[in-house]
Amino acid sequence: ARIKEHDQMVIKRIGNSKVDQRIIAYFDQKALITEQYKILRTNVLSINKAKPPKVLVITSSIHSEGKTLTALNLAVTIAQSTQKPQVLLIDADMRRGRIAKYLGVSQKVGLSDILTDQANPSDALFNIDVENLTFVASGSVPPNPVELLNSDRMRRFLILMKSKFDHIIIDTPPVISVADAGIIGPMSDGVLMVIQAGRTHRGVVKRAKELLHQPHSNDL
């Protein structure tokens, strides 16, 4: 196995990235929307002040509710906080991961390659020009994403990352579509479900919460 506790983390720096304008926290720390993400940061990290959540899963009930943009903006604001924590954002949507696309970078190696033993974690870790913020892209599309997420290799990878970073945010597919978020949820300290106001029906949200609770995830 390539994932070992003593692995040295080498983080690749990608320059000349073309970050999507919707990652407001990256472009303007004083924008009204950025302030809203800062409030979200405060609320999430203060849920348990004695032991703030270290691993946070972000999902949604259905597609196109803004979960990936929320994950990116939240990760940026946490990295920009006064304490300057080391933050890792993992794209665990191995079917249609979009974090690298939103960051405007070409990063082929990602989570799926780590979990299929095609790459070391150091091959997948990268950053742009946000201090203290590191990313792992989704990688190549595997035939069995659910099995990969539910593997011992995924658990070992998270244990290793927890030893290197202060906060880990994991972007997962929508709950209604596939089982991924429910599988990762129990490995985390909490699950944040993004809901688009005025679009997602209450019954869909209720069903998504039920699906999250089945494998004993901690929803926030």
C-alpha positions in Angstrom: 0.0 0.0 0.0 1.3 3.5 -0.8 -0.6 5.3 1.9 1.6 5.4 5.0 1.7 7.5 8.1 5.3 8.6 7.6 4.8 9.7 4.0 6.3 13.1 3.3 3.8 15.6 1.9 5.0 17.4 -1.2 2.4 20.0 -2.4 2.7 21.0 -6.0 2.2 24.7 -6.7 0.1 25.5 -9.8 0.6 29.1 -11.1 -1.4 31.1 -13.6 -4.7 29.5 -12.5 -7.9 31.1 -13.8 -10.2 31.0 -10.8 -14.0 31.1 -11.4 -15.5 34.5 -10.5 -18.1 32.8 -8.3 -15.4 32.0 -5.8 -16.0 35.4 -4.3 -13.9 34.8 -1.1 -10.8 34.4 -3.4 -11.3 37.8 -5.1 -12.8 40.0 -2.4 -12.5 39.3 1.3 -14.8 42.3 2.1 -17.6 41.5 -0.3 -21.1 40.9 1.2 -21.2 37.3 0.0 -17.7 36.7 1.5 -19.0 38.0 4.8 -21.8 35.4 4.6 -19.3 32.7 4.1 -17.3 34.0 7.1 -20.5 33.7 9.2 -20.9 30.2 8.0 -17.3 29.5 8.9 -17.9 30.8 12.4 -21.1 28.8 12.9 -19.6 25.6 11.7 -16.4 25.9 13.7 -18.1 27.0 16.9 -20.6 24.1 17.0 -18.3 22.4 19.5 -15.8 24.9 20.7 -14.0 22.4 22.8 -13.4 20.2 19.7 -14.2 22.0 16.4 -15.0 19.8 13.5 -11.8 18.7 11.8 -13.3 16.8 8.9 -16.4 18.3 7.2 -18.4 16.7 4.4 -20.3 19.1 2.1 -23.2 17.7 0.0 -26.6 18.7 -1.3 -29.9 16.8 -1.9 -29.8 17.2 -5.7 -27.5 18.5 -8.4 -26.8 22.2 -9.1 -27.5 23.6 -5.6 -24.1 25.2 -5.3 -22.4 22.7 -2.9 -19.0 22.8 -4.7 -18.9 26.6 -4.8 -19.9 26.6 -1.1 -17.1 24.1 -0.4 -14.6 26.3 -2.2 -15.7 29.6 -0.7 -15.8 28.1 2.8 -12.4 26.5 2.4 -10.9 29.9 1.3 -12.5 31.7 4.3 -11.3 29.1 6.8 -7.7 29.4 5.4 -7.9 33.2 5.6 -9.0 33.2 9.3 -6.8 34.8 11.9 -5.4 31.5 13.2 -4.1 30.6 9.6 -5.0 26.9 9.8 -3.8 24.4 7.3 -6.9 23.5 5.2 -7.4 20.7 2.7 -10.3 20.6 0.2 -10.9 17.1 -1.3 -13.0 16.6 -4.4 -14.7 13.3 -3.6 -17.1 13.5 -6.5 -15.3 11.0 -8.6 -18.1 10.9 -11.2 -18.2 14.6 -12.1 -15.7 16.4 -9.9 -15.5 20.2 -10.6 -13.1 21.7 -8.1 -10.1 21.7 -10.6 -12.4 23.3 -13.2 -13.5 26.0 -10.9 -9.9 26.7 -9.9 -9.0 26.9 -13.6 -6.2 24.4 -13.3 -5.3 21.2 -15.2 -4.9 18.6 -12.5 -5.4 15.0 -13.8 -4.2 13.1 -10.8 -6.6 13.0 -7.9 -8.5 11.0 -5.2 -9.5 8.1 -7.5 -5.8 7.6 -8.5 -4.8 7.5 -4.8 -7.5 5.0 -3.9 -6.7 2.7 -6.8 -3.0 2.8 -5.9 -2.1 4.6 -9.1 -0.6 7.5 -7.3 0.9 8.7 -4.0 -1.0 11.4 -2.0 1.9 13.7 -2.9 1.1 13.3 -6.6 -2.3 14.7 -6.0 -1.8 17.5 -3.5 -1.7 20.9 -5.1 -2.3 24.6 -4.3 -2.7 27.9 -6.1 -2.0 31.3 -4.5 -4.2 31.0 -1.4 -2.0 30.7 1.7 -2.6 27.6 3.8 -5.1 26.0 1.4 -4.4 22.7 -0.4 -6.5 20.8 -2.9 -7.0 17.2 -4.1 -8.9 16.9 -7.4 -11.3 14.0 -8.1 -8.9 12.3 -10.6 -9.9 10.0 -13.4 -13.4 8.6 -13.4 -13.4 5.1 -11.8 -15.9 2.3 -12.4 -16.5 1.8 -8.7 -16.5 5.2 -6.8 -18.7 3.9 -4.0 -16.5 0.9 -3.3 -13.4 3.2 -3.3 -14.9 5.6 -0.8 -15.9 2.7 1.4 -12.4 1.2 1.4 -9.7 0.9 4.0 -7.5 2.9 1.7 -9.9 5.8 2.0 -9.8 5.5 5.7 -6.0 5.4 5.8 -5.8 8.4 3.4 -8.1 10.4 5.7 -6.0 9.4 8.8 -2.9 10.6 7.1 -4.4 13.9 6.0 -5.8 14.5 9.5 -2.2 14.3 10.8 -1.1 17.0 8.3 -4.0 19.4 8.2 -6.1 21.3 10.7 -9.3 21.2 8.7 -10.4 18.9 5.9 -13.4 19.7 3.7 -14.7 16.9 1.5 -17.0 17.8 -1.5 -19.3 14.8 -2.3 -22.1 14.1 -4.8 -25.7 14.9 -4.0 -27.3 12.5 -1.5 -30.4 11.6 -3.6 -28.3 10.6 -6.6 -25.7 8.2 -5.1 -24.6 6.8 -1.8 -21.2 8.6 -1.6 -22.1 11.3 1.0 -23.7 8.7 3.3 -20.5 6.6 3.1 -18.1 9.4 3.9 -20.4 11.0 6.5 -19.5 8.6 9.3 -15.8 9.1 8.6 -16.3 12.9 9.3 -17.2 15.1 12.2 -20.2 16.4 10.4 -22.1 16.8 7.1 -23.2 20.2 5.8 -26.1 20.0 3.3 -26.4 22.9 0.8 -30.0 23.7 -0.2 -31.0 26.2 -2.9 -33.7 28.4 -1.6 -36.9 28.4 -3.6 -35.8 25.5 -5.8 -35.5 22.3 -3.8 -38.8 20.8 -2.5 -39.1 20.2 1.2 -39.9 16.5 0.6 -36.6 16.1 -1.3 -34.7 17.7 1.5 -36.4 15.5 4.1 -35.6 12.4 2.1 -31.9 13.5 1.8 -31.7 13.9 5.5 -33.1 10.4 6.0 -30.5 9.0 3.7 -27.8 10.7 5.6 -29.0 9.5 8.9 -29.2 5.8 7.8 -25.4 5.3 8.0 -25.2 7.5 11.2 -23.7 10.7 9.7 -23.6 13.8 11.8 -25.5 16.4 9.9 -24.8 20.1 10.8 
